[in-house]
Amino acid sequence: MSSIAVLGTAHPHVMHVAHEIHGVPGAKLIGVYDEDPARLKEAADQLKVPAFSDLAALLALKPKLALVGSVPCDRAMLAERALRAGASVLVDKPLALSHDHLEKVKQAAKDSGKRVMVLYPYRGHPLVRAARRALREGRIGKLVRIFAAGPHKVNAPTRPAWFWHPDQNGGIFVDIGSHHIDFCCWMADQSPIWVSAIEGNFDQPNHPQFRDFGQAMMRFESGMMAHVEVDWLNPISMRNFGDTRFWLSGTKGKIELRLGDEACGHIWTEKAAGEVLAGEGPDMGQWTNQLIENLLNDRPVEIEQDEVWRTSAATLLVQKNAIG
């Protein structure tokens, strides 16, 4: 039986993953840690596992994998502690809020020989996978431009205090923009060589440090350009929390994806216009479970370790250069 520990439960993503552990063969949750007593009790009750207020005590049980979902500013520290205790790590985005913290995690991974993965669920979306395959097959020619948009609902009354402070949540690009920056780097198979970004607060006067809208431009070594736009302005009338859009333009065609109230994909090539893009592979839940199973059994995973470092560094670079 492979043991898994949950380190921090401030963000619900980690709880969603933890609830699905029963679908991973041979996996068992052995405990949950959180510095906040109320969060700790709630998570332990939900997951039906022992609660640990002492991080060292939980890590002393030698979990094979740690799921990290704390307040973002604490994730790098928890990932480093878990690595040095001999566990592989799966972190809810973001991994780190500074380059210094990222370097500490990288060093701990190198010293321990363990892997650090960040949960970028779009990697496992069947339509995204189909788009990447079409791109790799050359169906739209050479990639010229990506536009990635990520509107989110803010749900302000439900947000904890840390959500509104960039020194705790990392800022809009580190928080939600990391998904879209990862998409761009993955599709380009490169790191950006130039970035520019702007952000603003349009609807949260009671939280002056918060930014609810951001735009970023990136240029890659190949010459490809990417535009990322993220916001916390998604209307409450929408059924889904988010309404992600991806547009990929090439020299011979384009691909458009919508992943929100509608989930659809289309491709335009020199031979066909608006062809429906059929999703491929398992659903996102199965993909996540397979990722966890592979980490537990020291098998290769679809996300390369260098890709994790690449996206984390690119995201921090964009946020650092954001004006506003």
Secondary structure as GFF3:
##gff-version 3
##sequence-region A 1 324
A	DSSP	beta_strand	2	7	.	.	.	ID=ss1
A	DSSP	alpha_helix	12	19	.	.	.	ID=ss2
A	DSSP	three_ten_helix	21	23	.	.	.	ID=ss3
A	DSSP	beta_strand	27	33	.	.	.	ID=ss4
A	DSSP	alpha_helix	37	47	.	.	.	ID=ss5
A	DSSP	beta_strand	51	52	.	.	.	ID=ss6
A	DSSP	alpha_helix	55	59	.	.	.	ID=ss7
A	DSSP	beta_strand	65	68	.	.	.	ID=ss8
A	DSSP	three_ten_helix	72	74	.	.	.	ID=ss9
A	DSSP	alpha_helix	75	84	.	.	.	ID=ss10
A	DSSP	beta_strand	88	92	.	.	.	ID=ss11
A	DSSP	alpha_helix	99	112	.	.	.	ID=ss12
A	DSSP	beta_strand	116	119	.	.	.	ID=ss13
A	DSSP	three_ten_helix	121	124	.	.	.	ID=ss14
A	DSSP	alpha_helix	126	136	.	.	.	ID=ss15
A	DSSP	beta_strand	143	151	.	.	.	ID=ss16
A	DSSP	three_ten_helix	156	158	.	.	.	ID=ss17
A	DSSP	three_ten_helix	161	164	.	.	.	ID=ss18
A	DSSP	alpha_helix	166	169	.	.	.	ID=ss19
A	DSSP	alpha_helix	172	172	.	.	.	ID=ss20
A	DSSP	pi_helix	173	177	.	.	.	ID=ss21
A	DSSP	alpha_helix	178	188	.	.	.	ID=ss22
A	DSSP	beta_strand	192	200	.	.	.	ID=ss23
A	DSSP	beta_strand	213	220	.	.	.	ID=ss24
A	DSSP	beta_strand	225	231	.	.	.	ID=ss25
A	DSSP	beta_strand	244	250	.	.	.	ID=ss26
A	DSSP	beta_strand	254	259	.	.	.	ID=ss27
A	DSSP	beta_strand	263	268	.	.	.	ID=ss28
A	DSSP	beta_strand	275	276	.	.	.	ID=ss29
A	DSSP	alpha_helix	284	296	.	.	.	ID=ss30
A	DSSP	alpha_helix	305	320	.	.	.	ID=ss31
A	DSSP	beta_strand	322	323	.	.	.	ID=ss32
###
